[in-house]
Amino acid sequence: MKKAWGGRFTKKTASLVETFTESISFDRRLYAYDIKGSIAHASMLAQCNLISSKECKAIIKGLKGIQKEIETGTFPFKSEHEDIHMNIESALVDRIGDVAKKLHTARSRNDQIALDLRLWMRDQIQEIIVAIVSLQSELVTQAKASGKHILPGFTHLQHAQPIMVGHYFLAYVEMFERDRTRLIDCRKRVNVSPLGACALAGTTLHIKPEITAKLLGFASTFENSIDAVSDRDFSLEFASVLSIISVHLSRFCEEWIIWSSQGFDFLDIDDSYCTGSSIMPQKKNPDVLEIMRGKCGRVYGNLFSLLTIMKGLPLSYNRDMQEDKEAIFDSSDTIKECLVILKELIKKTTLKFDNMEKSCEKGFLDATGIADYLVTKGVPFRQSHEIVGKIVKKCNANGIGLQNVSLKDFKEFSPLIDKDLYKTIGVANYIKQYKSPGSTAPASVRKKIAAWERRLQKQTLKQEKKFV
């Protein structure tokens, strides 16, 4: 088969080279974006009188016919055509003849693939945003359902201070919100049309890139043709955002894996989201969470792969950049799948509030409350910290909790301690004492839950309107 670029060559491409250099095996998923971009390009060429209206209509009709074949599974993808661009172009020539060869006027595969990737990524960002909002909504639902229940808060995986269970869930809502806003910010830099940059220097033909940009819904067009075809910052940024999302997913998974163990026993994951052991019949393993935690490394690897591909490339386009697609495709697919499955797993998990609250009895979670109490009596915090440390040491030696210490014994450590201290100690009392903004104070958590419900409802409605 004659190559589109074969005019100056005297020998046929080796079969090993064709197999080694093809990308149709993975870039075929860009077909809809390639066709959409070609339709816009043909329309622009017609408006600039570079092709006739009749030729434009023939090209568009042919492209739509090819898209229908691809979607019905009857299109014959061929590796000898190298990539999605040449597979479609070759099929178009077969359908409508030489007029199809005019479609590549004022266009290169360099700006064409940059366009396809940006169009694809724009849609992926929207799909991931939808999945994040859905997961956030489930987390808020869980926060609301947890009511007044209390959980030990940990630092260094040691019992630290009591927190509302709802406050715990809202922490992840906040994390995923930052992920959502990062994606929105990333989309601004994705949403720039590179079409018209051609191979690297632009074209001598009179074209109007702003026409294709408008037809394809881009916010702007490129400013520098060299940069337009060699830029993959948008892919790196997207992969970076996905890596941060995977951090949050992995942290959540790690936590729930620990919490599902017998040592914690804070929750019971539904059987349908667990697996067993091939040798130990009693086992119920949180494999879904473990695999999701493992996929974090996979997403990181894709980011580092992209960074490594780009780090040594001179301007402008280099064929190394063909290797960016599999990595970015995989990261996007992985994150979307994880977000969807995690939401369902959370929904089908039973929280063991009694065990959480029983665990709050360990570790002197109310100790900081006594230190703060002494501060209100005029004791410098460092001094009050030392006083309470000594109280805890004595309680440890006697095997009792702070709420079991008599007023007389408390006064041995500080005469400023009075009976009003007992309103502060004990986790149920202590948690009511929080006053600072964004704290785990029950009233504050309730307000935050209500605010997030309203916020996510608006976000969901906004997303639904986009898809109508």
C-alpha positions in Angstrom: 0.0 0.0 0.0 1.3 3.4 -0.9 2.0 5.6 2.1 0.7 9.2 2.3 4.3 10.3 2.9 5.9 7.9 0.5 6.7 10.2 -2.4 10.5 10.5 -1.7 11.0 6.9 -0.8 12.3 4.1 -3.1 11.8 1.1 -0.8 8.7 -0.4 0.8 8.4 -0.1 4.6 9.7 -3.2 6.3 6.9 -5.2 7.9 8.8 -5.1 11.2 8.8 -1.4 11.0 5.1 -1.2 10.2 4.3 -3.3 13.3 6.7 -1.4 15.5 5.5 2.1 14.5 1.8 1.6 14.2 -0.5 3.2 16.8 -3.9 2.2 15.5 -4.1 -0.6 18.0 -4.6 2.1 20.7 -5.4 5.4 19.1 -8.5 4.1 17.3 -10.4 5.2 20.4 -9.9 8.7 19.2 -11.9 8.1 16.0 -14.9 10.3 17.0 -12.6 13.2 17.8 -10.6 12.8 14.6 -13.8 12.8 12.5 -15.2 15.8 14.5 -12.0 17.7 13.9 -11.9 16.8 10.2 -15.5 18.0 9.7 -14.7 21.3 11.3 -11.5 21.6 9.3 -13.4 20.9 6.0 -16.0 23.5 6.9 -13.2 26.1 7.5 -11.5 25.2 4.2 -14.8 25.8 2.4 -15.3 29.1 4.1 -11.8 30.1 3.1 -12.5 29.0 -0.5 -9.8 26.4 -0.4 -12.3 23.7 -1.2 -15.8 24.1 -2.8 -19.1 23.8 -0.9 -19.9 20.7 -2.9 -16.5 19.1 -2.0 -17.1 20.0 1.7 -20.5 18.3 1.7 -19.0 15.2 0.1 -16.2 15.0 2.6 -18.6 15.5 5.6 -21.0 12.9 4.3 -18.1 10.4 3.8 -16.7 11.1 7.3 -20.1 10.5 8.9 -20.5 7.2 7.0 -17.1 6.1 8.3 -18.1 7.0 11.8 -21.3 4.9 11.5 -19.2 1.9 10.3 -16.8 2.3 13.2 -19.6 2.5 15.8 -21.4 -0.6 14.3 -18.1 -2.5 14.4 -17.9 -3.0 10.6 -15.0 -0.7 9.9 -11.7 -2.6 8.9 -8.9 -1.0 10.9 -5.6 -1.7 9.1 -2.2 -1.5 10.8 -0.5 -0.7 7.5 -2.3 2.7 7.6 -0.4 3.4 10.8 -2.8 5.4 12.9 -6.4 6.6 13.3 -5.8 9.6 11.0 -4.6 7.6 8.0 -7.1 4.8 8.5 -10.0 7.3 8.2 -8.3 9.3 5.4 -7.7 6.1 3.4 -11.3 5.0 3.9 -12.5 8.4 2.8 -10.5 8.2 -0.4 -12.1 4.8 -1.1 -15.5 6.3 -0.5 -15.4 9.6 -2.3 -12.3 9.5 -4.5 -9.6 12.2 -4.9 -11.7 14.9 -3.4 -10.9 13.3 0.0 -7.2 14.1 -0.6 -8.1 17.8 -0.3 -9.1 17.4 3.4 -5.5 17.4 4.5 -5.0 20.9 3.0 -3.4 23.2 5.6 -3.2 20.5 8.1 -0.6 18.0 9.4 -0.9 14.9 11.5 1.1 16.9 14.1 -1.7 19.5 14.7 -4.3 16.8 14.0 -3.2 14.5 16.9 -2.8 17.5 19.3 -6.4 18.4 18.4 -7.7 14.9 18.9 -6.0 14.5 22.3 -7.4 17.9 23.5 -10.9 17.0 22.4 -10.7 13.6 24.1 -9.2 15.0 27.3 -11.9 17.7 27.5 -14.6 15.0 27.6 -12.6 12.8 30.0 -12.2 15.7 32.4 -16.0 16.2 32.4 -16.6 12.5 33.0 -14.2 12.4 35.9 -15.7 15.5 37.4 -19.2 13.8 37.3 -17.7 10.7 39.0 -16.1 12.8 41.7 -19.3 14.7 42.5 -21.2 11.4 42.7 -18.6 10.0 45.1 -18.7 13.2 47.2 -22.5 12.9 47.4 -22.2 9.4 48.8 -19.6 10.6 51.3 -22.0 13.4 52.4 -24.8 10.9 52.7 -22.6 8.8 55.0 -21.7 11.8 57.0 -25.3 12.7 57.6 -26.3 9.1 58.4 -23.5 8.9 61.1 -25.5 11.4 63.2 -24.0 12.0 66.6 -21.5 9.1 66.5 -17.9 9.6 67.5 -14.7 8.1 66.2 -11.2 8.2 67.5 -9.1 10.6 65.5 -5.6 9.5 64.8 -2.2 11.0 64.3 0.8 8.7 63.7 -1.9 6.0 63.7 -2.2 6.6 67.5 -5.4 7.6 69.3 -5.3 11.4 69.3 -8.6 13.3 69.8 -12.3 12.4 69.4 -14.0 13.4 66.1 -17.5 13.2 64.7 -17.8 10.4 62.2 -19.4 12.9 59.9 -16.3 15.2 60.2 -14.2 12.3 59.0 -16.2 11.8 55.8 -16.2 15.5 55.1 -12.4 15.5 55.2 -12.5 13.3 52.0 -15.2 15.5 50.5 -12.8 18.4 50.8 -9.9 16.4 49.2 -12.0 15.4 46.2 -13.3 18.9 45.9 -9.7 20.1 45.4 -9.4 17.4 42.8 -12.5 18.6 41.0 -11.3 22.2 40.9 -7.8 21.1 39.7 -9.5 19.4 36.8 -11.5 22.5 36.0 -8.3 24.5 36.1 -6.6 22.0 33.9 -9.4 22.1 31.4 -8.6 25.8 30.8 -5.3 24.9 29.3 -6.7 21.9 27.5 -9.3 24.0 25.8 -7.0 25.7 23.3 -7.2 24.7 19.6 -3.9 23.7 17.9 -5.5 23.2 14.5 -3.9 25.4 11.9 -0.4 25.1 13.3 0.2 22.4 10.6 3.5 20.6 10.9 5.2 23.3 13.0 5.4 26.6 11.1 1.8 27.3 10.0 0.9 27.5 6.4 1.2 29.9 3.4 -2.5 29.3 2.7 -5.1 31.8 3.9 -6.9 29.9 6.7 -8.9 31.0 9.7 -8.1 28.8 12.8 -10.7 30.7 14.8 -13.4 29.1 12.7 -12.4 25.6 13.6 -11.9 26.7 17.2 -15.4 28.0 17.4 -16.9 25.0 15.7 -15.2 22.7 18.1 -16.1 24.7 21.2 -12.6 25.8 22.1 -12.1 28.9 24.2 -9.1 30.1 22.1 -6.6 29.2 19.4 -2.8 28.7 19.7 -0.5 31.6 19.8 2.7 29.9 18.5 2.6 27.2 15.9 5.8 25.5 17.1 4.4 25.2 20.6 1.0 24.1 19.4 2.3 20.9 17.9 5.0 20.1 20.5 3.0 21.0 23.6 2.0 18.1 25.8 1.9 20.1 29.0 -1.9 19.6 29.1 -1.3 15.8 29.1 1.3 16.1 31.9 -1.0 18.3 33.9 -4.0 15.9 33.5 -1.8 13.0 34.5 -0.6 14.9 37.5 -4.1 15.7 38.6 -5.1 12.1 38.2 -2.1 11.1 40.3 -3.3 13.4 43.1 -6.8 11.9 42.9 -5.2 8.4 43.2 -3.4 9.6 46.3 -6.7 10.4 47.9 -8.3 7.2 46.8 -5.3 5.2 48.1 -5.4 6.9 51.5 -9.1 6.1 51.9 -8.5 2.5 50.9 -5.6 2.1 53.3 -7.7 3.4 56.1 -10.7 1.2 55.4 -8.4 -1.9 55.0 -7.1 -1.2 58.5 -10.5 -0.5 59.9 -11.9 -3.7 58.5 -9.2 -5.7 60.3 -10.0 -7.5 63.6 -7.7 -5.1 65.5 -10.0 -2.2 64.6 -13.3 -3.7 63.5 -14.8 -0.3 62.7 -16.7 -1.5 59.6 -17.9 -4.5 57.7 -17.5 -4.4 53.9 -20.4 -6.1 52.0 -19.5 -9.7 50.9 -20.1 -8.7 47.3 -17.1 -6.3 47.5 -14.7 -8.8 49.1 -13.0 -12.0 48.2 -11.9 -15.1 50.1 -8.7 -17.1 50.5 -8.0 -20.2 48.4 -6.7 -22.1 51.5 -8.1 -20.4 54.6 -11.9 -20.8 54.6 -12.5 -18.2 57.3 -11.0 -15.3 55.4 -12.8 -12.2 54.1 -10.3 -10.0 52.3 -10.8 -6.4 51.3 -9.2 -7.1 47.9 -11.1 -4.4 46.0 -9.6 -1.7 48.3 -6.2 -3.4 48.0 -6.3 -3.5 44.2 -7.4 0.1 44.2 -4.5 1.1 46.5 -2.2 -0.8 44.1 -3.5 1.1 41.1 -2.2 4.3 42.6 1.3 3.1 41.7 0.1 2.4 38.1 -1.2 6.0 37.8 2.0 7.4 39.2 4.0 5.3 36.7 2.0 6.7 33.8 2.8 10.2 34.9 6.5 9.5 35.2 6.4 7.8 31.8 5.0 10.9 30.3 7.5 13.2 32.0 10.3 10.9 30.8 9.1 10.9 27.2 9.0 14.7 27.1 12.1 15.7 29.1 14.6 15.3 26.3 12.6 16.3 23.2 13.9 19.2 21.0 11.3 21.3 19.3 9.0 20.6 17.7 7.1 17.4 17.1 9.0 14.1 17.6 7.6 10.6 17.1 8.4 9.7 20.8 5.2 11.6 21.5 3.2 8.8 20.1 4.0 7.0 23.3 2.0 9.4 25.4 -1.4 8.0 24.5 -1.4 4.6 26.2 -0.3 6.1 29.5 -2.8 8.9 29.5 -5.6 6.6 28.3 -4.8 4.1 31.0 -4.7 6.7 33.8 -8.0 8.2 32.8 -9.7 4.7 32.6 -8.2 3.6 35.9 -9.3 6.7 37.8 -12.9 6.6 36.4 -13.3 3.0 37.3 -11.9 3.5 40.8 -14.2 6.5 41.6 -17.3 4.5 40.5 -16.5 1.3 42.3 -15.4 3.1 45.5 -18.8 4.9 45.7 -20.6 1.6 45.5 -18.4 -0.1 48.0 -18.9 2.8 50.5 -22.7 2.6 50.0 -22.6 -1.2 50.8 -20.4 -1.0 53.9 -21.8 -1.2 57.4 -20.1 1.1 59.9 -19.8 -0.3 63.5 -20.4 2.8 65.5 -20.4 1.0 68.8 -16.9 -0.3 68.2 -15.7 3.1 67.2 -17.1 4.7 70.3 -15.7 1.9 72.5 -12.3 2.5 71.0 -12.6 6.2 72.0 -12.2 5.0 75.6 -8.6 4.2 74.9 -5.7 6.6 74.6 -6.9 9.5 76.7 -8.5 11.3 73.8 -9.8 14.1 76.1 -6.4 15.0 77.4 -6.0 18.1 75.2 -9.3 19.3 76.6 -7.8 19.5 80.1 -4.8 21.4 78.7 -7.1 23.9 77.0 -9.1 24.1 80.3 -6.0 25.2 82.2 -5.3 27.8 79.5 -8.6 29.4 80.2 -7.5 29.6 83.8 -4.4 31.6 82.8 -1.8 28.8 82.6 0.6 29.0 79.7 -0.1 26.2 77.2 3.4 24.7 77.5 3.0 24.5 81.2 -0.6 23.1 81.0 0.7 20.5 78.5 3.3 19.3 81.0 0.7 19.2 83.8 -1.7 17.1 81.8 1.2 14.8 80.7 1.8 14.0 84.4 -1.9 13.4 85.0 -2.0 10.9 82.1 1.2 9.2 83.4 -0.5 8.6 86.8 -3.7 7.4 85.1 -1.7 4.9 83.0 -0.1 3.6 86.2 -3.5 3.2 87.9 -5.3 1.8 84.8 -8.0 4.5 84.9 -9.4 7.1 82.5 -9.2 10.9 83.1 -12.9 11.0 83.9 -12.3 8.6 86.8 -9.7 10.9 88.5 -11.1 12.6 91.6 -11.1 16.4 92.0 -8.8 16.0 95.0 -6.2 14.1 92.8 -6.6 16.6 90.0 -5.8 19.5 92.5 -2.5 17.8 93.3 -1.3 18.7 89.8 -2.9 22.1 89.7 -4.9 24.0 92.3 -6.7 25.8 89.5 -8.6 22.7 88.5 -12.2 22.8 89.8 -15.3 20.7 89.4 -16.3 22.4 86.2 -13.5 20.4 84.5 -15.8 17.4 84.5 -17.9 19.2 81.8 -14.8 18.9 79.6 -13.5 15.4 80.2 -15.0 12.2 78.7 -15.1 12.2 74.9 -18.8 12.9 74.7 -18.3 16.1 76.8 -15.0 17.0 75.2 -16.3 17.0 71.6 -19.0 19.5 72.5 -16.3 22.0 73.6 -14.8 22.6 70.2 -15.4 26.1 69.0 -13.0 26.9 66.2 -14.2 27.2 62.6 -13.9 24.0 60.6 -13.6 21.9 63.8 -15.3 18.7 64.7 -17.9 20.5 66.9 -21.2 18.7 66.3 -23.1 21.9 65.4 -20.3 22.9 63.0 -20.3 19.4 61.3 -24.1 19.5 60.9 -23.9 22.9 59.2 -21.1 21.7 56.9 -23.1 18.6 55.9 -26.1 20.8 55.0 -23.9 23.2 53.1 -22.3 20.4 51.1 -25.7 18.9 50.3 -26.8 22.2 48.8 -23.6 22.7 47.0 -23.5 19.2 45.5 -27.1 19.3 44.5 -26.4 22.5 42.5 -23.3 20.9 41.0 -25.3 17.8 39.9 -28.0 20.0 38.3 -25.4 22.0 36.5 -23.8 18.8 35.1 -27.2 17.4 34.1 -27.9 20.5 32.1 -24.6 20.1 30.2 -25.6 16.6 29.1 -29.2 17.5 28.0 
